[in-house]
Amino acid sequence: MMSNKIVEALNVQVIGSGENSVMFGHGLGTDQSIWQRILPYFNNGTYRLILYDLACSGSVKPELFNFNKYATIDGYVDDMIDILTALGVHRCTFVGHSASAMTGILAAIRRPELFSKLILVGASPRLVNDVEYNGGAEEAQVGKIFAAMEADYAAWADSSAPVAVGADLPEAIQEYSRTLLNTRPDIASYALRTFVNTDLRGLLGHVRVPCHIVQTARDPSVPISAAGYLWRHLGGQTTFEILRTEGHLPHLTAPTLLGPAIQRALLQ
């Protein structure tokens, strides 16, 4: 069962043997190590924890990144579902951060029977502003980000890491910088473009799986208004919790807030 190629390629880890499976999906620029401060809240015999790396992650061999497959986020959805199939998981809770939250939403639309709940952290249905919609960035800003990434990726990573972390926490900034710089620049840029070009707003009503949205009080990447849009438009039963902290990476900067928030969501 664990011999499936995707399990090896995406560094799938299974921790624990509890009856309740919980799958964790990380955001762009990170890898599964981002969850290390959160896992102790769940490694108690109750849960079977499933971690994996996105194909665009620096911890995955870059030669395995299929540019055609990952031109849309459907490729990442395929990976999620293929991992669950390979592990023989018939139902799980999915905890998705940022880009993986988007992926989880589409996976739950495609295969609702696989998911008992989605826990969406720093999630947005669209990252770019639109008429009467605040996604956090204007088109012109996005263009400048791609230009900076392509001109000098290392300099871009060094300048963007403190902004994403959103707090004066050198250890967290260093950790996020490490995973950013571990990603091959062309893959990082390509993956970000894929998610920037994604707009889930018209699909949210098709989600029937219960969802719990967790958002920091000030997220430089995802404004509360975008998370609120999710809350209002997701089709299933949806709850919304704001953490009293800042930044886009609460699993790095505020694990003592995020861990219990995920615990509560699992028990609801």
LOROMAR-282311 format. One line per field, with one value per residue (C-alpha): x, y, z; residue number from 0. Coordinates in nm, 4 decimals. Example, Ala and Ser with C-alpha at 12.3 -4.5 7.8 and 13.67 -1.06 7.14 Angstrom:
! residues 2
xx: (1.2300  1.3670)
yy: (-0.4500  -0.1060)
zz: (0.7800  0.7140)
resi: (0  1)
This chain:
! residues 268
xx: (0.0000  0.2849  0.4742  0.2801  0.5193  0.3486  0.3995  0.7736  0.7895  0.6029  0.7723  0.4498  0.4742  0.2171  0.2416  0.0310  -0.2280  -0.5449  -0.8826  -0.9205  -0.7070  -0.5942  -0.4116  -0.1985  -0.1244  0.1271  0.1386  0.3713  0.7308  0.7241  0.7196  0.5674  0.8215  0.6092  0.3709  0.6308  0.5208  0.1573  0.1923  0.2427  -0.1183  -0.2400  0.0211  -0.1745  -0.2964  -0.6290  -0.5212  -0.3417  -0.1517  -0.0676  0.1905  0.3255  0.5107  0.3560  0.5212  0.6536  0.8246  1.2023  1.2067  1.0721  1.3157  1.2730  1.2931  0.9603  0.7802  0.5599  0.4958  0.2024  0.0350  0.0690  -0.0386  -0.3660  -0.4285  -0.6085  -0.2675  -0.2285  -0.5832  -0.4940  -0.1940  -0.4052  -0.6563  -0.3894  -0.2106  -0.5297  -0.5993  -0.2458  -0.2786  -0.6206  -0.7833  -1.1564  -1.2341  -1.0253  -1.0119  -0.7990  -0.6013  -0.4853  -0.2815  -0.3050  -0.2533  -0.3367  -0.6626  -0.7569  -0.6581  -0.8617  -1.1719  -1.1523  -1.0779  -1.3873  -1.6007  -1.4635  -1.4660  -1.6844  -1.7055  -1.3310  -1.3573  -1.5354  -1.4212  -1.1937  -0.9910  -0.8739  -0.5874  -0.5008  -0.7352  -0.8626  -1.0798  -0.8854  -0.5570  -0.6006  -0.8436  -1.1501  -1.4605  -1.6105  -1.3629  -1.0462  -0.8096  -0.5072  -0.3157  -0.3658  -0.2656  0.0188  0.1552  0.1497  0.3458  0.6121  0.6392  0.7038  0.9564  1.1432  1.1403  1.2795  1.5399  1.6953  1.5107  1.7357  1.6938  1.3167  1.3016  1.5059  1.2781  0.9451  1.0035  0.9794  0.6638  0.4918  0.5962  0.4583  0.6399  0.9891  1.0666  1.4121  1.3829  1.0539  1.1887  1.4990  1.2902  1.0605  1.3576  1.5170  1.2240  1.1791  1.5429  1.5269  1.2768  1.4071  1.3273  1.1551  0.9329  0.8508  0.7493  0.5480  0.3606  0.2772  0.1471  -0.0783  -0.2418  -0.2564  -0.4502  -0.6970  -1.0429  -1.2664  -1.5421  -1.7911  -1.7335  -1.7646  -2.1352  -2.0600  -1.8712  -2.0995  -1.8327  -1.8299  -1.5534  -1.3751  -1.1813  -0.8888  -0.7481  -0.4994  -0.6158  -0.3711  -0.2487  -0.0303  -0.1211  -0.4905  -0.7105  -0.9904  -1.2336  -1.1190  -1.1614  -1.5003  -1.5968  -1.5165  -1.7260  -2.0273  -2.0139  -1.9041  -2.2018  -2.1685  -2.1821  -1.8981  -1.7465  -1.4911  -1.2269  -0.9877  -0.6597  -0.5295  -0.1948  -0.0391  0.1214  0.0496  0.2313  0.0738  0.2035  0.5510  0.4742  0.1794  0.1563  0.0110  -0.2859  -0.3186  -0.2745  -0.5678  -0.7768  -0.7337  -0.8070  -1.1349  -1.2284  -1.1683  -1.4007  -1.6849)
yy: (0.0000  0.2394  0.1440  0.3815  0.6118  0.9302  0.8359  0.8272  1.1241  1.3621  1.2382  1.1169  1.0535  0.8753  0.9375  0.7453  0.4759  0.6313  0.5754  0.9369  1.0387  1.4017  1.5162  1.8323  2.0388  2.3251  2.6529  2.7720  2.8393  2.5880  2.2120  1.9698  2.0723  2.3859  2.1691  2.0439  2.2814  2.1770  1.7968  1.7489  1.8604  1.5565  1.2835  1.1297  0.7980  0.9369  1.0413  0.9086  1.2102  1.2303  1.4794  1.5353  1.7917  1.9802  1.8912  2.2485  2.2246  2.2414  1.9126  1.7303  1.6422  1.9214  1.6789  1.5342  1.8664  1.8331  2.1840  2.0709  1.8853  2.1771  2.4491  2.4482  2.3490  2.0370  1.8698  1.9344  1.8061  1.4860  1.4413  1.4787  1.2217  0.9830  0.9923  0.9093  0.6256  0.4889  0.4900  0.3293  0.6302  0.6422  0.9488  1.2171  1.5724  1.7960  2.0838  2.3108  2.6276  2.8982  2.7349  2.3925  2.5338  2.6143  2.2619  2.1096  2.3024  2.1605  1.8099  1.8242  1.9267  1.6453  1.3727  1.4874  1.1352  1.1474  1.4412  1.4722  1.8348  2.0983  2.3193  2.6143  2.8262  3.1576  3.0649  3.2695  3.1901  3.4412  3.6154  3.9140  4.2031  4.2227  4.4402  4.4545  4.1909  4.2422  3.9503  4.1303  4.2339  4.4430  4.3045  4.5578  4.4417  4.0809  4.1735  4.3397  4.0258  3.8048  4.0523  4.0561  3.6758  3.6404  3.9164  3.7946  3.5140  3.5079  3.8815  3.8490  3.5619  3.7559  4.0586  3.8731  3.6316  3.8948  4.0373  3.6975  3.6113  3.9466  3.9581  4.0190  3.6506  3.5798  3.2021  3.1929  3.4255  3.2095  2.8922  3.0370  3.1795  2.8341  2.6655  2.9537  2.9376  2.5592  2.5897  2.6143  2.9698  2.8795  2.6254  2.8716  3.1381  2.8942  2.7545  3.0995  3.2037  2.8963  2.9868  3.3599  3.2698  3.0577  3.1908  2.9616  3.2110  3.0586  2.7082  2.7659  2.6872  2.3322  2.2539  2.0487  1.9322  2.1171  2.3789  2.5713  2.8838  2.9974  3.3425  3.5666  3.9146  4.0680  3.8561  4.0391  3.7843  3.7189  3.9993  3.9101  4.0208  3.7322  3.4824  3.6362  3.5860  3.2159  3.1994  3.3560  3.1567  2.8025  2.5708  2.3554  2.4330  2.6786  2.8325  3.1130  3.1818  3.4762  3.4214  3.7165  3.7236  3.8542  3.7055  3.4459  3.1593  3.1017  2.7412  2.8990  3.2102  3.1176  2.7376  2.7695  2.9483  2.7512  2.4041  2.4410  2.6077  2.3011  2.0760  2.2583  2.2369  1.8605  1.8146  2.0324)
zz: (0.0000  0.0850  -0.2343  -0.4565  -0.6437  -0.5286  -0.1638  -0.2198  -0.4576  -0.2248  0.0943  0.2532  0.6278  0.8419  1.2162  1.4650  1.4160  1.5545  1.3938  1.2809  0.9851  0.9575  0.6444  0.6542  0.3432  0.3541  0.1619  -0.1130  -0.0177  0.2666  0.3099  0.5583  0.8257  0.8767  1.0852  1.3350  1.6135  1.5610  1.5521  1.9306  1.9815  1.7853  1.8330  2.1206  1.9842  1.8685  1.5221  1.2179  1.0871  0.7169  0.5952  0.2461  0.0379  -0.2502  -0.5803  -0.6056  -0.2665  -0.2464  -0.0573  -0.3663  -0.6445  -0.9006  -1.1915  -1.0705  -1.1176  -1.4254  -1.5569  -1.7685  -1.4808  -1.2403  -1.4834  -1.2871  -0.9279  -1.0474  -1.0548  -0.6819  -0.6217  -0.8071  -0.5770  -0.2626  -0.3755  -0.5048  -0.1675  0.0208  -0.2233  -0.1874  0.1923  0.1884  0.3580  0.2943  0.5063  0.6731  0.8012  0.5819  0.7346  0.4546  0.4756  0.2094  -0.1342  0.0092  0.1453  -0.2140  -0.3163  -0.0349  -0.1394  -0.4919  -0.3636  -0.1401  -0.4367  -0.6502  -0.3818  -0.0895  0.0562  0.1348  0.3749  0.7077  0.7493  0.5999  0.8344  0.6254  0.7612  0.5950  0.3120  0.0199  -0.2829  -0.4968  -0.4174  -0.6490  -0.6091  -0.8309  -0.8548  -0.5031  -0.3864  -0.1801  -0.2291  -0.0892  -0.4027  -0.7137  -1.0537  -1.0727  -0.7363  -0.8515  -1.1621  -0.9480  -0.7313  -1.0335  -1.1729  -0.8405  -0.8151  -1.1658  -1.1279  -0.8009  -0.6261  -0.3187  -0.2601  -0.3061  -0.0555  0.2011  0.1743  0.1614  0.4504  0.7300  0.5704  0.5575  0.9131  1.0253  1.3587  1.4906  1.5356  1.3885  1.4265  1.2337  0.9653  0.9303  0.9019  0.6375  0.4469  0.4500  0.2797  0.0343  -0.0694  -0.0910  -0.3769  -0.7323  -0.8472  -1.1745  -0.9969  -0.7185  -0.9689  -1.1802  -0.8796  -0.7457  -1.0872  -1.0958  -0.7649  -0.8428  -1.1579  -0.9585  -0.8766  -0.6707  -0.5959  -0.8384  -0.7005  -0.3257  -0.3162  -0.4324  -0.1105  0.1148  0.3597  0.6956  0.7040  0.9777  0.8759  1.0918  1.0209  1.1983  1.2944  1.0471  0.7579  0.5009  0.2318  0.2984  0.4333  0.6723  0.4030  0.1785  0.4615  0.5323  0.1686  0.2097  0.5259  0.3572  0.0339  0.1202  0.0699  0.3785  0.7491  0.8064  1.1183  1.1403  1.4055  1.4237  1.6093  1.8088  1.6339  1.3139  1.0059  0.7404  0.9152  1.2584  1.2618  1.2880  1.4902  1.7125  1.7443  2.0958  1.9385  1.6152  1.7681  2.0112  1.7372  1.5162  1.8142  1.8769  1.5101  1.5071  1.8028  1.6740)
resi: (0  1  2  3  4  5  6  7  8  9  10  11  12  13  14  15  16  17  18  19  20  21  22  23  24  25  26  27  28  29  30  31  32  33  34  35  36  37  38  39  40  41  42  43  44  45  46  47  48  49  50  51  52  53  54  55  56  57  58  59  60  61  62  63  64  65  66  67  68  69  70  71  72  73  74  75  76  77  78  79  80  81  82  83  84  85  86  87  88  89  90  91  92  93  94  95  96  97  98  99  100  101  102  103  104  105  106  107  108  109  110  111  112  113  114  115  116  117  118  119  120  121  122  123  124  125  126  127  128  129  130  131  132  133  134  135  136  137  138  139  140  141  142  143  144  145  146  147  148  149  150  151  152  153  154  155  156  157  158  159  160  161  162  163  164  165  166  167  168  169  170  171  172  173  174  175  176  177  178  179  180  181  182  183  184  185  186  187  188  189  190  191  192  193  194  195  196  197  198  199  200  201  202  203  204  205  206  207  208  209  210  211  212  213  214  215  216  217  218  219  220  221  222  223  224  225  226  227  228  229  230  231  232  233  234  235  236  237  238  239  240  241  242  243  244  245  246  247  248  249  250  251  252  253  254  255  256  257  258  259  260  261  262  263  264  265  266  267)
